[in-house]
Every structure is written in structure tokens, then in C-alpha cells.
């Protein structure tokens, strides 16, 4: 359970960032100061240090960091990388190498009809969303519904809309958020074997693209 007292507000921990032999995609260790600031100022949960919620949240943040910035799968310490796979909304499995090759946004939003993942690569997709949310796009675990080895948890992703998405409308500065649920299978030492994500990014994409009417059953716009 979460303890909301100030004494239990602790930093997010992204592990496995300090090995000097890590090959970073950008040539250096990523800086998470902006999303950390958004996280601290606007999160809705304060999970106690050592709680299952805090352990899961830190694991997800560490995995996100590795999947986005480490370009050698064997250097991913959060996953059982030989067997790792993920899927979104019961879609096709995605491997660690897929994340490295095409980028995390394209892997996690490939089935989203309001986002043309086949037209973007790692560089362009990151530039797009970093421009839309320049202050960071934070993540928090809301509730853990079951513990290891199969961890089921709900989560929230959010940020302030501060930049245009391609030829979309001018940003309003409002907070845009979406919610999801994930099912994660892990080893005894908490390395991720699989993670199945369930969420709908289309309302967010429709807003930043200025789409008034959106049919969720369309394949592409």
C-alpha cells in the first residue's frame, strides 16, 4: 500500500545507468531531470520506499530508460533479453532488438491509427514527442493488483502540451494524460520476460493533431 506522508516521498530510481561500458544511443547517459520534476510536482501517488508499487514503478522506469537509450540488447539489465517480448493491446510481439532498431514510440504505438509509425524512426519520433512535451512526459504506477511472478498494475502517463505535432494545432499548455494496465511476467530476480500493455493513445493523438472526429476502427487516417 502507499504511504502519502512527506517522509516517504522518494526519488524515482533508474538502475543500471552507471556502467562506463554502456553504449548509449546519444553518446551519453540520458538526463531525466525534466520528467522527474513533472513527476514530483504532479503525481497522484506517493508510494512508500520498499513497497511493491515503488519497486514496480522503478523497474518500469529503468526498463523505459534501457529500451529507449541502450543500443546493445545484452546491456539491458531489466529484462531476460534472450526471451523478452512485449505487446500492445494483444498486438504482435515486439523484441528488444525491435526497440533498438525502430525506437520505443514506434514499437508501442504501431497499431495507433492516429500515428504513422511506419513514417518515423527513432530520431524523428523522439523529436516529435519531445517537442510536444518539452517539460517531460511523466509516468507513475497507480496500483499493483498482483505481485510476482505475474505483476498486474495500472498506470498513468502525462505531460503539458507545449509544442505542435507536425502541422497540428497550436498547443494549449493543458495537461494531457492517459491511463493503462500492464501484465508483466518476471523472473525470481525481477528481470522482465514479457510485458503486455493495454491502453488507448488515440484521444491524446487526436487532440494534438486537431482531429475533431476519430473512428477507433479506422486503420489509418
N, C-alpha and C positions, 0 to 999 in steps of 0.2 A: 504494500500500500504506500501511498505518497504522504510525506510529511511536509505541510505547507509552511512550516516555521522558517524564519530567516536563517537560522543556524544551519539549516540543511540545504541551502541553495549552493550548489557546487558547479564547478566548471564542467562543460562537456569534455570528454576525454576521447581524443582521436589517437589511437595507438598506432605503433609501427611506422612512425614518421622520422625516426632519428638515425636509422642505419645509414652511414655515409656511402654505402654501395648502392643505395636505391637509385634507379634510373627514372627520373621524373620527366613527365611529358613536356613540361615547360622549362626544364633545366634546373629547377629549384623547388624546394618544399613549398606547397601552397599556403597562402595566408587566409585563415578563416576568421579574422578579426571582425569583419563586417557581418557575416551571418551570425557569429557569436553575439554581437551587440544586439541584433534584432531578436535573437533567441532570448536573451536575458530580459530585454525590455518588454517583450510582448507574448511570451509563452503563457500558457494557461495552467501548466502543471509544474510543481516543484517536487521532483522525486528525490527521496532520501538517498544519500550515498549508501551503496551496498544493496539497495532494493532491486528486485528483479526488473522493474521498469527502468531504473537507471542503467543497469547492466545491458539491457536490450537496446536502449537508446544510444549508449556509447558504442555498442557493437555496430549498429546501423550507420552511425556517423563515421566510424572507422572504415566500414565497407564502402560507403559512398566515396570517401576520400581515395581509397585504393582503386576502385573501379573507374574513377574519373582521371586520376593523375599518374598511376603507376603503369608503365607500358610493358613490363615483364610480368606475365601471369604468375610465374614461380616466386615472385616477390610479394604476392598478395598473402598476407598473414591471417586475414579474417576468414578465409574460405579453404575448403578442401578442393584446391583448384583443379585437380585431375578429374573430379566428379561434379564440380559446381555447375549449376544451371539455374536460370531464373525464368519466370514467365509473367506476363501481364494479362490479366483478365482471361485466363485459360488459353492464351495465345501460344505460339510455337516456342520451344525452349531457346534460351539465349545463353551462350557460354561466356567465360571470362575473356576469351580471345575476341568475341564479338564486341564486348565493351571496349576493348583496346583498339579494335580496328575501326569501328564506326562511331564510337562515343556513347556515353550513357544516355543522353537525351534521345538519341535516335533508337537505342535499344528499348528504352522504357516508354516511348511514345510512337512506336512504329505503326500501331494499329489505330492511332488517333486521326480521324478524317479531317480534322482542322489543322493538322501539322504535316507538312510534306517531308517526312524523314528521308525519303529517297533523294531529295534535292540538297541535303545538308551533309556535312562531315563534322568531325569533332570540333574543328576550329570555328566553322560558321555557326554551328548550333550553340556553342558556348558564347560566342559573340552576341548572338541574338538574345539569349535569355539573360546574360549579364547586363546587356543594355536595357532590357525591360525592367529588371530588378537590380539596379546598381548598388543598392544598400544591402543586398543579400536576400536569399530565399531560404528561410529557416525551416527546421524540422524538429518536431517533438513527438515522442511516444505519448499517447493518451492513456491507454490501459493495456495491460498484458492479461490475456484471457486464459492462457495455459503456458506452463513452463516447459523447459527442455525435456526430451529431445525435440519435440514439435512445439514451437513457440508461435502462438497466435496473438497478434497485437493490433491495436488501432493506432492511427497516427494523424498528424496534421502538418501540412506544408503551407507556408505563407510568406508574403513579402509585399512591399509597397510598389505599386505600378508607377514607375518614374520615367520610363522611356518607351519610344514607339517600337512596335514589332513590324518590321518591314514598312509597308505602306498603310499600316493600320491607323486608327485614330490617335489623337494626342492623348497622352496619359493624364489621368485624373489625380494621381497621388494616393488613391484609395488602397486599402489593404485587400489583396486578392488571396484567397485561401482555398484549399481543397482538402478533403479527408479521404482516408483509405484504410484498408485492412490488409495485413500480410500474414502468410503462413510460412514459417521458416523452420526447416529441419537442420539440426546442428549435431556435431559430434560431441563426445563427452567433454572435450576441451573447448567447446563452443566455437568450432570452426563451421562455417555455413556450408552445408551441402546443397541446399536448394532454398529458394525463396520465391513464393508466388504472391504477386501483388494484385490487389483489386482496388481500382479507383477510376474516376472519370475526370480527365483533364479537359474535356471539351467545353464546359462552361467558362473556364479560365481562358482557353484559347479563343473562344467566340468573342469574349469581351475585349481582349487585347487586339483582335483582328477586326473588330467592328462588325461582327456578324449578328444581325438582328434576329434572324430565324435560322435555327440549326436543326437538321434532322439527324438524330444519332444513328440512323440506319444507313446513312449515305456512306459510300466507301471513300470518296474524295470529293472535294469541292470543285 
